[in-house]
Amino acid sequence: MIIKDFEAMDAKYILSWISSEREFKMWSADRYGDYPIESKEMADYYDECKAQQAFYPLTFFDDDMMVGHMILRYPKNDKPNLMRLGFVIVNKSMRGKGYGKQIINAAIRYATTNFDVDTFDLGVFTCNVGAYKLYQSMGFKVTNMLEKAFNFHGEEWDMAEMTLF
C-alpha cells in the first residue's frame, strides 16, 4: 500500500466512487453543499482545512491503482496524542476486498510514525453498516452514541463516536 498526499486532481476520482446523495452524505455528512459536488469544491475545502488546523488528506494506491482516500486531523481538544480519521472511502470497484482495513491500518502506521499519536477516533453513522462493522472488527470501541445526529430527507441517523486506544 502506497500513501500519497492528496492532490487536487485526485478529487475527480474519489468523487466518482460516490453514486448517490445518500452515499455522499454518509461519507461527508454536512461538510459540503448539495450533491453532487465538483472536484474543485473538494480541493478548496481541503485547502481551507489545512490553513486552519493540522489536517492531512491522504490517497492510497495498490500498485498504480487508486484504492482509497481518507484524512487525518488533530481534533480541537486537549489531547495531543489523539488523531481523528475522517472521509474514509474505498474505490467502488475495490470494495469488499479488504482494502478498507488495509487503508485504515496503513493510515494508523503512517500517523504513529510521523506524529506523536497513540489514540485514534472517528465518527460513523450506524446505518452505514459496512463501515460500522469494519471499525468494530478493527478494535474501535463506541465511546459515545449521538442519537438522531443527522437528518437525511426525514431519516434520523445515529452516529457512533469510536476510539481505538
ZIGI-V921936 format. One record per backbone hydrogen bond with DSSP energy under -0.5 kcal/mol. NH is the residue of the N-H (numbers start at 1). CO is the residue of the C=O. E is the energy in kcal/mol with one decimal. If there is no record, write none. Layout:
NH|CO|E, NH|CO|E
This chain:
2|61|-2.9, 4|59|-2.9, 6|57|-2.4, 10|7|-2.4, 11|7|-0.6, 11|8|-1.1, 13|9|-0.6, 13|10|-0.6, 14|10|-2.4, 15|11|-2.9, 16|12|-1.1, 17|13|-0.6, 17|14|-1.4, 18|15|-1.4, 19|17|-0.6, 24|20|-2.3, 25|21|-2.6, 26|22|-2.2, 27|23|-1.6, 28|24|-2.7, 29|25|-2.7, 31|28|-2.2, 41|38|-0.7, 42|38|-1.4, 43|39|-2.4, 44|40|-2.9, 45|41|-2.3, 46|42|-2.3, 47|43|-2.2, 48|44|-2.3, 49|45|-2.5, 50|46|-2.7, 51|47|-1.6, 52|48|-1.1, 52|49|-0.6, 53|49|-2.0, 55|53|-1.1, 56|72|-3.6, 57|55|-0.5, 58|70|-3.3, 59|4|-2.9, 60|68|-2.8, 61|2|-2.8, 62|65|-2.4, 63|61|-0.5, 65|62|-2.0, 67|60|-2.6, 67|65|-0.6, 68|60|-1.5, 69|89|-2.2, 70|58|-1.9, 71|86|-2.9, 72|56|-2.1, 73|84|-1.9, 74|54|-1.9, 75|73|-0.7, 77|75|-1.7, 80|78|-0.6, 82|79|-1.8, 83|119|-2.4, 84|73|-3.6, 85|121|-2.9, 86|71|-1.9, 89|69|-2.4, 91|67|-2.5, 94|91|-2.4, 95|91|-0.6, 95|92|-0.8, 97|94|-1.1, 99|94|-0.5, 102|98|-1.8, 103|99|-3.1, 104|100|-2.2, 105|101|-2.6, 106|102|-2.5, 107|103|-2.5, 108|104|-2.4, 109|105|-2.4, 110|106|-2.6, 111|107|-2.7, 112|108|-2.6, 113|109|-1.9, 114|110|-2.4, 115|111|-2.3, 117|115|-1.7, 118|81|-2.2, 119|81|-1.9, 120|164|-2.5, 121|83|-1.9, 122|162|-2.0, 124|160|-2.1, 126|158|-2.1, 128|125|-1.9, 129|127|-1.7, 132|128|-2.7, 133|129|-2.7, 134|130|-2.0, 135|131|-2.6, 136|132|-1.9, 137|133|-2.5, 138|134|-1.3, 139|136|-1.6, 140|135|-2.3, 141|163|-2.9, 143|161|-3.2, 144|161|-1.5, 146|144|-0.5, 146|159|-3.2, 147|145|-0.8, 149|146|-0.9, 149|157|-1.3, 150|157|-1.6, 152|150|-0.6, 152|155|-2.8, 153|151|-0.6, 155|152|-2.3, 157|150|-3.4, 157|155|-0.7, 159|146|-2.5, 160|124|-3.1, 161|144|-3.4, 161|159|-0.6, 162|122|-2.7, 162|160|-0.6, 163|141|-2.6, 164|120|-3.3, 165|163|-0.5
